Every structure is written in C-alpha cells, then in structure tokens.
Amino acid sequence: MPIMRCTRKGRRGWKFGKSGFCYIGPAAKAKAKKQQKAMFARGYRGDADDEIVRKIAARREKMGRANFRGRRPPAWLHPTPVEIAYQKALFEIVNAIAQAADDVVIPHLAGLVAERDADFGRTDGWPEESAKVIDTLKVQVNRNNPYPNPEPLARDIGEKTAQWNDKEWRKVLRATMGVELLQAEPWLNNLLDSFTRQNVDLIKSIQDQGVGRIQTMVQTGLAAGTRHEQIAKDIKKTYVVTKNRARLIARDQVSKLNGQITEARQTNIGIESYIWRTSKDERVRPTHASKEGKTFQWAKPPFDTGHPGQDIQCRCTAEPVMDDLLDQVIEERKIITPMPVAMRPMRSRTARPTRTRKKPAPPPPSSTVATIDDIKTVDDIVIWAQKRDIANNVKFKGPRGWGSKLAKIQAVRKSKVVFAEMQRMEKAYPGFRFPKVNNWYMTNARRGRANSTLLRSEYASISFSNEWPADAWVRMEIWEAKNGHPWDWIKAEPHESIVVRHEYGHILQGKYQIEKNPEWMAIKSKYDRKWRRQNVSNYAGKKNVEFFTEAFSHYTSPYYAEVKAGKHGAIHKGLPDDIERFFDKVLEGKI
C-alpha cells in the first residue's frame, strides 16, 4: 500500500493508503511513513474496518469529544517487585562469596601472618601459601554459587520486566482509549536478548570482583605487615561493597529495560511525546525532579538525563500523551462527533406499540447431582450441600445481592471450587471429615468469615468470599521480597480453595478448643510473631487466632509435599515437626 497524496483543510499533504491520516505541513511525508510502520507493527494489513478503531469510535461517540480527550492516564508504576526479586537473587551470590571467605580465608589468616613474620625477607613463602588459599576460595565460591549459569536468571528478570511493563501499558490504554491495542512486538525478543547478554556479564562480574577484592585485601595486608584481625575486618568490609554493587545492578538494569520497552511500545503505535513522571520521594535527583510534569519528545531526549530509565538508577516513567494518537485514529476513520442535542432532528411522535419482553424461565434444578460437574444452578448447590450433610442451611448473601444472572454464575463457579477442595481433603486424609455447620454462606463480599466461638460446630456459620483484588499479589510480592515470605506457591491455587481450609480451620478451633489446648499453647509461645510473619504469613503474625488457621491452610495444601521436597526454593522446607505433629492429630481427630 503506497504513500499517496491527500487534502485536508484545503491543503495538500501525504497519507498512508486509503484510510491513513492525512498529514500536512513540514515533514508530512516522513510522518506518513512513520504511520505506515506503526500500523503494520500493530498487525494492520488492509483497508477493512479495524475492530480496535470501531471500539474507539463507539466509546468516543458515547462519551463525547470533551470527555474523551484530555483524560490523564493512571500512574505508570515502576517495576519495584521485579527489581527487588533481582536484587534478592544477586544477594544470594554475595552471600555465597562471604560464606566461602569465612570458611576458607579467614581461618588461615593467622597462619599466613605467622609464616610471614617467621620468614621475614623471603619472597617465596607466604605468597605461595596465600595464592593457594585464594585458589581454594575460588573453588568454594564456584561450588556455593546458586547461579553457576546466570543466563536463565537474567532471561527471567527480563521477561518479568516486560510482563510488568505490558500490564501497565494495557492499563493506560484501557483508561484512555477504552480498548487494548493488541500489536505484534517483533522487537521485544531482540531487547530481551540484549538484556540477557549484558546481565550475564554483570552477574559474573559480581563474583569475579568480589573474589578479587578479597584477594587484594589478603595480599596487601600481608605485604604491609598488618595483623590478621585487621585483615579479617578489611575482608568483611568488602562484603558490603559487593552487596552495594549488586543492588546497583538490579535497580539500574531493570529501570533501563523498563524504559526501553516503554519507548518502543509508545512509538510503535505513533505516540510522539510523553510527560515525565518521577517517583516523588526523597531519592529523586534534582535534575529529574525539575522535569516532573514536563512534556518531552521521544525523538529529542533531554541532554542531561536521557529518557526516563536511561540515567543510572533512574526510576522515572514516561506518561504517554494520547491526544495526538486519538486525533489520528479519529481522523483516519472519519469518525464524526455526535451533534449537540439542539441540532438533532426531532423524533416522530407517532405512538409505537409497546413490546413485552418475556423473561426466560430459570433452568430447573438437576434431578440428580451425582458429581460436582452436575452442579449448574444455585438450587443444585443446596441439593449437594444437604445430601452430603455439609450444612443445615445454604444461603447466598452480600452487599450487591444475588439477583443478577452473573452473580448466580459466580456463585455456582465458586461453590464448585469449594466442594472440590473439600472432596480433595477428605480423600487425602481418610480419617478427616469436615464438621457440619448450621449456616453455609456464599457471599460476594471480599472476605470469608467463620463463627467458631460456639463449642458445638453444628451451630456455627461459615462463608466464602470472592477472588482477591488484582493488586493483592503485587503487594504480597513486595512483602515477600522484603521479609522473605516463602509461600509463593499459593498463587497456583484458586483463592476459594485457600479460604476453605482457612475458614474451616476456625471451625476446628471452636470444635476442639484449639486455643486452650496445652500443646498448641506451647507452640504459640515457642514461635513468636516475627517468626510467624516470615515463615507462615503476615496475617498469622498479626493475630494469635490466625496462626493456627494460616499454618493449617498451608500444611493441608496439595503443594505442601513439593515444598517439603525443595521444589519451591531453598528458603523454606515446610513447617517445624512439632507443628506438623499437632496438625496430624487434628486431622485424625485425636485432640
């Protein structure tokens, strides 16, 4: 499809194909060629009406031009969780170097100093011995290094950064244009490959430079006649230097890649400018703070800092200026703004016959609900719960009610997940049966609840909640990265499955009076709140009553055996033996 002549506002210009935007003025032909590249990059291959443009047109006509334009996009968040995850991985390498030095080098310093003092004036004694110690250190570091091949780590961090950027990009497009521009991104693999190659070298340099610093301290200290205690202190100071460099690499590399992907994604669909946004905290440099809220062209980077993310350790982001893109899309499809109300032709006042729309009859409850897959309606949920003696009453409640069709579909979906988890647990633990409760609620509120204050669980009530909000995992990732929270495998489970084990844990607390049990009271006194936050969950550390339910939910998870086998990292190998023994008694009913 060629670049062709066009006319707009009485002036001659250039456009791409029959449906391209007509550019006029200086560099009109160059802009038309740039539009051609952008349209092909997002998958455009012809003049047929584009689904994306159709959705934008409908949204614009519904809202009106004044409301559709000038809407500020939501904040484009910096990939802090990815940066912290990268930093945590690099710290493991630093810790491996420090551990090897503590095991190999420092114990030999006293002997090297004694040999140096005894052989004063010789040049072939302690230098050879110190070289042997350093060689042993290198072997030990290679053995302890958790990432002997750093390429998978670098690639994983690059892909996580790209995924984070893609999520923020789609969020901005939905808020400003009402649709997602699904575009081909052939350039992304090249960016990730370049990031991987560069970061492989940087990761290797952490080990090489860390060992090099230790070698320098040993040889310099021995040559200068320094005491072995001082040499050991100097070696330990190098750990901090190596750790700071690892932190710098993590922050700088993730920020740079995020900035590069942002620039590519915006320019590929024709966005020519952006608004500079900083993190707005005390760490922002004056040269960056002065650019907050100012507009820059992608073609003309600021001379002192470059684009957001290009400067070292820059956490700034680029907020896209969407107005030009919206005008281009609107003009190229000749979308007309709706006429004001006063200009619209009056409707005919001729009476029209009224139509009565019959509501479709709800599907009858299944006559036989033999399996969970047979549950199709809310009535089937009641039949299943009462047949299996799960509860006396099954109710649906919540702030928005259950009158809508969508709400009932959600109730069926969630109930099936809950019933499936109950079946799985009773099959996994043959001696265990879920206590019967009086009221079994399915709620569309955000939280599940269980009333376990009564001694008899058959008078208790239990309710199950919706999925967590989308940003809950982001907040949890930040917490995990800072505090070492190990339970990342729960993301593989539906939230309702976790809630089943947690809320029924409260029912078991009431049935067996767990909080008054001497064995459990001893366990609570042994493991303080800090331990619970770091090894169970933040919620378990906040409240004593949640310690049992959170740990019980983890212990009875289908993924717990994999945790014990070390398939989910070396940070956590499961719960302590005394807690596991207590849970086994609960599951066997021997409390």
SVG drawing of the C-alpha trace seen along z (x, -y; Angstrom):
<svg xmlns="http://www.w3.org/2000/svg" viewBox="-50 -25 115 68">
<polyline fill="none" stroke="black" stroke-width="0.4" points="0.0,0.0 1.7,-3.2 2.2,-6.6 -0.3,-8.8 -1.4,-12.4 -4.3,-13.8 -6.1,-17.0 -7.0,-18.3 -8.3,-21.7 -7.8,-22.8 -4.1,-22.0 -2.2,-19.2 -0.5,-16.6 0.6,-12.9 -1.1,-9.8 -0.6,-6.1 -3.1,-4.1 -6.8,-5.0 -7.5,-5.1 -4.4,-6.7 -4.3,-10.1 -3.6,-13.0 -0.5,-14.9 0.0,-18.5 2.8,-20.9 6.6,-20.3 7.8,-16.7 4.3,-15.4 5.6,-12.6 8.0,-11.5 5.1,-11.3 3.0,-9.3 5.9,-6.8 6.2,-6.6 2.4,-5.9 2.9,-3.1 5.4,-1.4 3.2,-1.8 0.1,-0.4 2.0,2.7 3.6,3.1 0.2,3.5 -1.0,6.0 -2.8,3.8 -2.8,5.4 -5.6,3.7 -8.3,1.0 -11.1,3.1 -12.7,1.5 -10.4,2.3 -12.1,3.7 -9.9,1.5 -10.9,-1.7 -14.5,-0.6 -14.4,-0.3 -12.6,-3.6 -15.2,-5.2 -18.1,-3.8 -16.5,-4.9 -15.9,-8.4 -19.4,-8.8 -20.8,-7.6 -18.7,-10.0 -18.4,-13.0 -15.2,-14.6 -14.8,-16.8 -14.9,-13.8 -12.9,-11.5 -9.9,-13.8 -7.7,-15.1 -8.1,-12.3 -5.0,-11.8 -3.8,-8.2 -3.4,-6.3 0.1,-6.3 2.6,-4.1 4.2,-2.2 7.9,-1.4 8.6,2.4 9.7,2.4 8.8,6.1 11.0,7.2 13.8,5.0 13.6,6.5 13.5,10.0 16.6,9.4 18.3,7.8 17.5,10.8 18.9,13.2 22.2,11.2 22.4,11.1 22.5,14.9 25.7,14.7 27.2,12.2 26.3,14.4 27.9,17.3 31.2,15.3 31.0,14.2 30.4,17.7 33.2,19.1 35.6,16.4 34.5,17.0 35.1,20.8 38.3,20.7 40.2,17.5 39.7,16.0 40.6,19.2 44.0,19.3 44.9,15.6 46.6,16.3 48.8,19.0 49.7,16.8 50.7,13.9 52.8,16.2 54.6,17.6 55.1,14.1 56.7,12.9 58.8,16.0 60.1,15.8 60.6,12.0 62.7,11.1 61.8,14.1 59.6,13.8 58.7,17.4 57.0,18.4 53.7,16.8 53.0,15.5 52.7,19.1 50.5,20.1 48.2,17.1 47.8,17.9 46.8,21.5 44.2,20.1 42.8,17.8 42.6,20.7 40.7,22.7 38.4,19.7 37.6,19.6 36.7,23.3 34.5,22.9 32.7,19.9 32.0,21.7 30.6,24.6 28.4,22.4 27.2,20.1 23.4,20.6 23.6,19.4 26.6,21.1 24.9,20.4 23.4,16.9 21.6,16.9 18.2,18.3 18.2,15.8 18.9,12.8 16.3,14.0 13.7,14.5 14.2,11.0 14.0,9.5 10.7,11.4 9.2,10.3 10.1,6.7 8.4,7.0 5.3,8.5 5.1,5.7 5.5,3.1 2.8,4.8 0.4,4.8 1.0,1.0 0.7,0.3 -2.6,2.1 -3.9,0.3 -3.1,-3.1 -4.8,-2.1 -7.9,-0.9 -8.2,-4.1 -7.6,-6.5 -8.9,-4.7 -11.3,-2.1 -9.6,0.8 -6.4,2.7 -4.2,2.3 -3.1,5.9 0.1,5.4 2.9,7.5 6.1,6.9 9.0,8.5 11.4,6.1 10.9,7.4 12.9,10.6 15.9,8.5 15.6,6.3 15.4,9.3 18.3,11.0 20.5,7.9 19.4,7.5 20.3,11.2 23.7,11.0 24.6,7.8 23.3,9.0 25.1,12.4 28.4,10.5 27.3,8.3 26.3,11.2 29.6,13.0 31.4,9.8 29.9,9.7 31.7,13.0 34.9,12.1 35.2,8.6 34.1,9.9 36.8,12.6 39.3,10.0 38.6,7.6 39.2,10.3 42.5,11.4 43.7,7.8 43.0,7.3 44.8,10.5 47.9,9.8 48.1,6.1 47.6,6.8 50.3,9.5 52.8,7.3 52.1,4.3 52.7,6.3 49.0,5.9 47.7,8.1 45.4,10.9 42.5,9.4 42.7,6.2 42.9,8.2 39.7,10.1 37.9,6.8 39.0,5.4 37.8,8.6 34.3,8.2 34.1,4.6 34.4,5.9 31.1,7.8 29.3,4.5 31.0,3.1 30.0,6.2 26.4,6.1 26.0,2.4 27.2,3.1 24.7,6.0 21.9,3.6 23.1,1.0 23.0,3.6 19.5,4.8 18.0,1.3 19.8,-0.1 19.3,2.8 15.6,3.2 15.0,-0.5 16.8,-0.7 15.0,2.2 11.6,0.9 12.4,-2.5 13.5,-0.9 10.3,1.2 8.1,-1.8 9.7,-3.9 9.3,-1.1 5.7,-0.4 4.7,-4.0 6.5,-5.0 5.4,-1.9 1.7,-3.0 2.5,-6.6 2.9,-8.3 5.4,-11.1 5.6,-12.7 5.4,-11.9 5.1,-13.6 8.0,-13.0 6.8,-11.4 9.2,-10.9 8.8,-8.6 8.2,-11.7 10.3,-10.7 13.5,-11.9 15.7,-9.8 14.7,-11.7 17.7,-13.7 17.3,-17.5 17.9,-17.0 15.0,-14.6 12.7,-16.4 12.9,-19.5 11.4,-17.6 8.3,-16.4 5.1,-17.1 7.0,-18.5 6.4,-17.2 9.3,-15.8 9.5,-14.3 10.7,-10.8 12.8,-12.0 14.6,-14.6 15.8,-13.1 16.8,-15.5 20.5,-16.2 21.4,-15.8 19.4,-12.7 18.1,-11.0 14.6,-9.5 13.1,-8.1 15.1,-5.0 18.2,-5.7 20.1,-7.6 21.8,-5.4 19.3,-4.1 16.5,-6.2 13.1,-5.2 11.1,-7.8 8.4,-6.8 7.0,-8.2 3.3,-9.0 2.1,-8.9 0.4,-11.9 -2.6,-10.2 -4.4,-13.2 -2.4,-13.2 -2.9,-9.5 -6.7,-9.8 -6.9,-12.6 -5.1,-10.5 -7.3,-7.4 -10.5,-9.6 -9.4,-11.4 -8.2,-8.4 -11.6,-6.7 -13.6,-9.9 -15.4,-9.5 -17.9,-12.3 -18.6,-13.8 -22.3,-13.5 -24.4,-16.6 -25.5,-18.7 -28.9,-17.9 -30.4,-21.1 -29.3,-20.2 -30.6,-16.6 -33.8,-16.0 -36.9,-15.5 -38.2,-12.0 -41.6,-11.2 -44.4,-11.4 -46.3,-8.6 -47.2,-6.1 -45.5,-2.7 -46.9,0.5 -45.2,1.5 -43.3,4.7 -43.5,7.0 -40.3,8.9 -40.7,12.3 -38.0,13.2 -36.6,16.7 -37.6,19.3 -34.7,20.3 -33.3,23.8 -34.9,26.4 -32.6,27.9 -30.9,31.1 -32.8,34.2 -29.6,36.0 -26.5,34.1 -24.1,37.1 -20.8,35.2 -19.6,31.7 -19.8,31.2 -23.5,31.7 -23.9,28.5 -25.5,26.0 -27.7,23.8 -27.9,22.4 -30.5,25.0 -28.0,27.7 -25.7,26.2 -28.3,26.6 -29.0,30.2 -25.3,31.1 -24.7,29.5 -27.7,31.1 -27.1,34.5 -23.6,34.7 -24.6,33.3 -22.3,30.2 -24.8,27.7 -28.4,27.3 -28.9,24.1 -27.2,22.9 -27.7,19.2 -26.4,16.5 -25.8,13.0 -23.7,10.0 -23.7,6.2 -24.8,6.4 -27.3,9.3 -27.6,12.4 -30.4,11.3 -28.3,10.9 -27.5,13.7 -23.8,13.0 -23.9,13.2 -25.6,16.7 -23.0,17.9 -20.2,16.7 -21.9,18.5 -22.0,21.8 -18.4,21.4 -17.1,20.6 -19.2,23.3 -17.8,26.0 -14.3,24.9 -15.2,25.1 -16.8,28.5 -13.9,29.9 -11.4,28.7 -13.5,30.4 -13.5,33.6 -9.8,33.5 -9.0,33.0 -11.3,35.8 -9.7,38.1 -6.1,37.1 -6.8,37.5 -9.1,40.6 -9.7,40.0 -10.8,36.4 -14.3,35.1 -15.4,31.5 -17.6,30.6 -21.2,29.9 -22.3,26.3 -25.6,24.7 -25.3,21.9 -23.2,22.2 -23.0,18.9 -21.7,18.0 -21.1,14.3 -19.9,11.8 -18.1,9.8 -14.3,9.6 -13.7,11.6 -14.7,15.0 -15.8,15.4 -16.4,18.2 -18.2,18.0 -16.2,20.5 -17.0,19.1 -19.6,21.8 -18.5,25.1 -20.7,27.1 -19.6,26.6 -23.1,27.7 -24.4,24.3 -21.6,22.4 -21.7,20.4 -19.2,20.2 -18.9,18.0 -16.7,18.0 -15.6,14.9 -14.6,13.7 -11.2,13.8 -8.7,11.3 -8.3,8.0 -5.8,7.9 -3.2,5.8 -3.1,8.2 -0.4,10.3 1.7,7.2 1.5,6.1 2.4,9.7 5.4,9.8 6.7,6.6 6.2,8.1 7.9,11.4 10.9,9.6 11.5,7.5 10.7,10.2 11.4,13.5 7.8,14.8 8.1,18.2 4.6,19.2 4.7,18.1 3.2,21.4 -0.3,20.4 -0.7,18.3 -1.2,21.6 -4.4,22.3 -7.8,20.6 -8.4,18.3 -11.6,20.1 -9.5,23.3 -7.3,21.4 -10.4,19.9 -12.0,23.3 -9.0,24.6 -8.6,21.3 -12.3,20.8 -12.8,24.4 -9.7,24.1 -11.7,21.6 -14.5,24.2 -12.0,26.8 -10.7,24.2 -14.1,24.0 -14.8,27.7 -11.6,28.8 -10.9,25.6 -7.5,25.3 -6.6,22.0 -6.9,23.6 -5.0,26.8 -1.8,27.0 0.2,28.4 -0.8,25.6 -0.3,23.0 3.3,24.3 3.8,24.0 2.5,20.4 4.9,19.4 7.8,21.0 7.2,19.3 6.9,15.5 5.0,13.1 8.2,12.3 8.7,16.0 5.1,16.3 5.2,13.4 8.3,14.6 7.5,18.4 3.7,18.6 2.1,15.3 1.8,11.6 -1.8,12.3 -0.6,15.1 1.8,12.7 -0.8,10.0 -3.4,12.1 -2.8,15.1 -6.1,16.7 -5.0,16.7 -1.7,18.5 -3.5,21.9 -5.7,21.3 -3.0,19.9 -0.5,22.7 -3.3,25.3 -4.2,23.9 -0.5,24.2 0.0,27.7 -3.1,29.2 -2.3,27.6 -1.8,30.0 1.5,28.2 2.9,28.8 4.7,32.1 6.5,30.2 7.6,27.6 9.0,30.3 10.8,31.8 12.5,28.4 10.8,27.8 9.8,24.3 13.2,22.9 15.6,23.5 14.3,20.7 11.6,22.8 11.4,26.6 8.0,26.7 6.7,26.2 8.6,27.4 8.0,31.0 6.1,30.1 3.5,28.1 3.1,30.9 2.6,33.5 -0.1,31.3 -1.9,30.9 -1.8,34.7 -3.6,35.1 -6.3,32.6 -6.8,34.3 -7.1,37.7 -9.5,36.3 -7.2,37.3 -7.1,33.9"/>
</svg>
